[in-house]
Amino acid sequence: MPRRQFLTGLGAGIVAGAVIGAGVGALGFPQTITKNITSTQTQTETETQTETTTQSASAVLPSNIPTTWNQTADVVVIGYGGAGAVSAITAYDAGASVIILEKTPSLASLGVSNPTISGGGGNTQMDAGNAVFPMVPDEAAQYLYAAALGTTPMDVCQAWAEMGSQNPTWLDTYGIAHSAPSATTAEFPNLPGAGGFGAMSITGGGAGFFQALDGLVQKRKIPVLFNTPATSLIQNQTTGEIYGVNAVQNPAPLVSPTLSSSTTSSSSTTGSSTTSTTTSAGYTALWSPPTSGGTPITVRANKAVILACGGFEYNNKLMANFLKGYPAHFYGWAYNTGDGIPMAQKVGADLWHMNVMSARMVPWFPEYPVAYSTTAPSQHGWIYVDKTGNRYADETELSTYSHNWWLKLSEVDLTVPDYVRIPSFIIFDQTCCNAGAITSTSSAKLPTALGGAPAWSSNNSVEISKGWIIQGSTIAALVAAINNATIVSGYDPTTGAQVTLQMNMSATNLETTLNNYNGYCTAGVDAQFGRPASTLVPIVTPPFYAMPLWPGGPNTLGGPRRSANAEVLDTNGNPIPRLYLNGELGAIDGWTSLGQNNGALVVFGRISGTNAAALTPWIS
Ligand SMILES: Cc1cc2nc3c(=O)[nH]c(=O)nc-3n(C[C@H](O)[C@H](O)[C@H](O)COP(=O)(O)OP(=O)(O)OC[C@H]3O[C@@H](n4cnc5c(N)ncnc54)[C@H](O)[C@@H]3O)c2cc1C
C-alpha cells in the first residue's frame, strides 16, 4: 500500500473527501488543534449532565436509533487505558469533540495508586513501561508477519512498523519522558527481521505513562465518564454505520469484591489429577459489569466510536473457549472482561488472534482475583516440573520467552486428554526458600481497593502458612502433600463454580527427576535441557517445597479484526462504518506475542483518532 494510506481513513466509502491530508505534518502528526486548551479539567465520578439532542428532522433513520441522546460528541471512546487515551487525544487534536466512557471508578476517588491520575488506567497504569517499537520498519514488519504466522496481513504490519518507528518522536512531541531508544532483538531471533526493533523505558513505568496521558486528557478537558460501562453499540441497520453507544451510568463506585464460601458438588478423575467443582461464586462481582442499579444512557457519536476496552483476562468463558492453555490467570486490571468482543460481534465484526496471550506462568490463589507477577526467582536451587513430576525445559528460558512461555504449556496427554503442564509446579528446598521470595515481592498489580492481592512475604513464610506453598520433610512427603492438597484451578466457564484439582503425582518420578537434576548440578552440565551451569544449584536441603503455576501474565491479545486504518472489519473483510479500535483488544499479534502493547497502542491510537476525527458527521 502507498505510504500513509492507513491515515487516509477511507472508512467504508462514507467519508467525504480526503481525511487527513493537509492536517498531517512531516511525521504524520495532526497539525491543526482547533480547540483552546485552558485549564485543568474537573472530572466528576459520574457526570450527571443530561444533554438531550434531537436528530436532524431530515434524517430518515431506522427505528432502533434513539431520537434523544444523553450525551453527544464527535468521537466516543470506550475504555480509558492507554489505548483510549491516545485515541482520544489524537481525535481531539484533529479537531473532534471527544467523550470517554470508563467502566471503573476513578483511582483518585478510591484514594489509591497515583492520586494525580484521574482514573481508569487499566493495564496501562500498572505496566512496566517498556516500549518496544519497530525501529527499522521493513524489518519489523517482516518479523510481525512471520511471528503472526501470516495472520496479520502485510499492510497492517507495514502500517504498524512505519508509524511505530516514529514512537520516540511522538512521545517527545507530547512531553512523555522516556529513556534513549536503543536497538534490540525481538523474542524470536531466528525469525526474519528480528533485529529491526528498538526499546525504550517510559519514565515512571506504566504509572508514569498513564499519568502523562491522563494529564494530556485533562488539559484538553475531554470528559471521562467513570463508572459507566458501555454495554452495546448503536448501529444503523440499513447502512451498518455505528451511531453511538448504550452505556450504564452507575451511581456509586464499584465496591471491593468479597469472597463467597464454597461447598463441593461433584468430582471426576482425569489422568494425573481429579477435578472437582464447587458452588462458590468466587469473585464473580469483578467479572460482570455492575449494571444493576445504574441508569441506562445513550451516547451519540457524530463521527465514530473507538473501542479501547482491553482484553478478556477476567472472562472465563472466553478464556476457556479460545486460549491455548486453560485455566489461565492474569495479574492485570480485573475489569478487562472482553466486553468489546460481543459488542463488536453484534454489529458484524470478525474476530482474530483469540488464541494469543502475552503470558508465562504465574502463581494464583482463589483468595484474590488476580495472579502474582513474575515467577522466576533470582536465587537458584529450583526447577519446574509438570503434573507427573517431570522437568520439561531449561527453566531459565522463562525469562528469555517471557511473553510466550505459555506456548510450552499446551502439551497434552491424549490418552486422557489433559494438559500435562497445567499446573506446573516450582520445586525448591529450604536453602532456596531462605534466600528470598519465590516470586515477585511486589503485590499483584491491581490496587487492593479494586481486588488486588497483598505483597509476597520476603521469606515465603506467609504463603507457606496459607498453604499456597506446599511442604514436605522428604520428597515422598512433599508428593503426598501435593496429592492431598486441594488445589483450586479456577472457575467453571459455564456455571462460574470453583474448580479444584487433586493431583496424582508419583513420588518415584519426582525423586528420579531431582536425583537427575542434582547430578547435573554436580557435573556442571544439564544433559537433559542445557540449563546454564551458573544456575545449576542442587535441591537437597529439607524441607522441600512445591507451588502450582498457571499459564498467565499480563494480557490477552484477541478481539475484533482490525485493518491498517484501525477500522473494525466484518466477516467479509469490509470495515464496519464508523467503528475503530485500539489497544490489546484485537491486537495485531497473532500466534505469538511481540510484547509491544505500549508501542502499538500509540500507533493505532494515532491512526484511529486521526481517521475517526476526519469523518463527516452522520448528523447535521
Ligand atoms: C503488570 C503488567 C505489566 C505490563 N508491562 C508491559 C510493558 O512493559 N510493555 C508493554 O508494552 N506492555 C505491557 N503490559 C501490557 C500493556 O499494559 C497492555 O496491553 C496495554 O496497556 C493495554 O492498553 P489498553 O488501553 O488496550 O487496555 P487497558 O489499559 O487495560 O484499558 C482498558 C480500559 O477499558 C475499561 N473497560 C473495560 N470494559 C469496559 C466497558 N464495557 N466500558 C467502558 N470501559 C471498559 C477498563 O476498565 C480499562 O480501564 C503490561 C501489562 C501488565 C498488566
The ligand as a Tripos MOL2 file, in Angstrom:
@<TRIPOS>MOLECULE
LIG
   53    58     1     0     0
SMALL
NO_CHARGES

@<TRIPOS>ATOM
      1 C1          1.6440   -5.8280   35.0860 C.3       1 LIG1
      2 C2          1.6970   -5.5380   33.6230 C.ar      1 LIG1
      3 C3          2.8980   -5.1820   33.0360 C.ar      1 LIG1
      4 C4          2.9460   -4.8790   31.6720 C.ar      1 LIG1
      5 N1          4.1080   -4.4210   31.1370 N.ar      1 LIG1
      6 C5          4.1380   -4.0140   29.8390 C.ar      1 LIG1
      7 C6          5.2940   -3.4090   29.2920 C.ar      1 LIG1
      8 O1          6.2880   -3.1990   29.9930 O.2       1 LIG1
      9 N2          5.2780   -3.0370   27.9760 N.ar      1 LIG1
     10 C7          4.1600   -3.2210   27.1870 C.ar      1 LIG1
     11 O2          4.1930   -2.8680   26.0030 O.2       1 LIG1
     12 N3          3.0310   -3.7750   27.6880 N.ar      1 LIG1
     13 C8          2.9960   -4.1520   28.9870 C.ar      1 LIG1
     14 N4          1.8520   -4.6800   29.5220 N.ar      1 LIG1
     15 C9          0.6610   -4.8020   28.6510 C.3       1 LIG1
     16 C10         0.0380   -3.4210   28.4610 C.3       1 LIG1
     17 O3         -0.0040   -2.7410   29.6890 O.3       1 LIG1
     18 C11        -1.3990   -3.5100   27.9540 C.3       1 LIG1
     19 O4         -1.5510   -4.4560   26.9420 O.3       1 LIG1
     20 C12        -1.8620   -2.1580   27.4410 C.3       1 LIG1
     21 O5         -1.5990   -1.1550   28.3850 O.3       1 LIG1
     22 C13        -3.3420   -2.2330   27.1470 C.3       1 LIG1
     23 O6         -3.8610   -0.9450   26.9590 O.3       1 LIG1
     24 P1         -5.4110   -0.8200   26.6630 P.3       1 LIG1
     25 O7         -5.7350    0.6160   26.7650 O.co2     1 LIG1
     26 O8         -5.7410   -1.5680   25.4460 O.co2     1 LIG1
     27 O9         -6.0970   -1.6130   27.8720 O.3       1 LIG1
     28 P2         -6.2170   -1.1620   29.3890 P.3       1 LIG1
     29 O10        -5.0840   -0.2680   29.7650 O.co2     1 LIG1
     30 O11        -6.3930   -2.3780   30.1900 O.co2     1 LIG1
     31 O12        -7.5290   -0.2630   29.4230 O.3       1 LIG1
     32 C14        -8.7930   -0.8070   29.1400 C.3       1 LIG1
     33 C15        -9.8170    0.0050   29.9200 C.3       1 LIG1
     34 O13       -11.1390   -0.3000   29.4370 O.3       1 LIG1
     35 C16       -12.0130   -0.3310   30.5440 C.3       1 LIG1
     36 N5        -13.2170   -1.0940   30.1800 N.ar      1 LIG1
     37 C17       -13.3600   -2.4410   30.0980 C.ar      1 LIG1
     38 N6        -14.6150   -2.7330   29.7160 N.ar      1 LIG1
     39 C18       -15.2780   -1.5640   29.5500 C.ar      1 LIG1
     40 C19       -16.6040   -1.2050   29.1800 C.ar      1 LIG1
     41 N7        -17.5420   -2.1290   28.9140 N.pl3     1 LIG1
     42 N8        -16.9340    0.1100   29.1130 N.ar      1 LIG1
     43 C20       -16.0230    1.0760   29.4100 C.ar      1 LIG1
     44 N9        -14.7510    0.7920   29.8020 N.ar      1 LIG1
     45 C21       -14.3860   -0.5110   29.8460 C.ar      1 LIG1
     46 C22       -11.1800   -0.9590   31.6470 C.3       1 LIG1
     47 O14       -11.7110   -0.6860   32.9350 O.3       1 LIG1
     48 C23        -9.8190   -0.3070   31.4170 C.3       1 LIG1
     49 O15        -9.6770    0.8730   32.1620 O.3       1 LIG1
     50 C24         1.7750   -4.9870   30.8800 C.ar      1 LIG1
     51 C25         0.5580   -5.3560   31.4750 C.ar      1 LIG1
     52 C26         0.5200   -5.6290   32.8340 C.ar      1 LIG1
     53 C27        -0.8000   -5.9920   33.4580 C.3       1 LIG1
@<TRIPOS>BOND
     1     1     2 1
     2     2     3 ar
     3     2    52 ar
     4     3     4 ar
     5     4     5 ar
     6     4    50 ar
     7     5     6 ar
     8     6     7 ar
     9     6    13 1
    10     7     8 2
    11     7     9 ar
    12     9    10 ar
    13    10    11 2
    14    10    12 ar
    15    12    13 ar
    16    13    14 ar
    17    14    15 1
    18    14    50 ar
    19    15    16 1
    20    16    17 1
    21    16    18 1
    22    18    19 1
    23    18    20 1
    24    20    21 1
    25    20    22 1
    26    22    23 1
    27    23    24 1
    28    24    25 2
    29    24    26 1
    30    24    27 1
    31    27    28 1
    32    28    29 2
    33    28    30 1
    34    28    31 1
    35    31    32 1
    36    32    33 1
    37    33    34 1
    38    33    48 1
    39    34    35 1
    40    35    36 1
    41    35    46 1
    42    36    37 ar
    43    36    45 ar
    44    37    38 ar
    45    38    39 ar
    46    39    40 ar
    47    39    45 ar
    48    40    41 1
    49    40    42 ar
    50    42    43 ar
    51    43    44 ar
    52    44    45 ar
    53    46    47 1
    54    46    48 1
    55    48    49 1
    56    50    51 ar
    57    51    52 ar
    58    52    53 1
@<TRIPOS>SUBSTRUCTURE
     1 LIG1         1 GROUP 0 **** ****
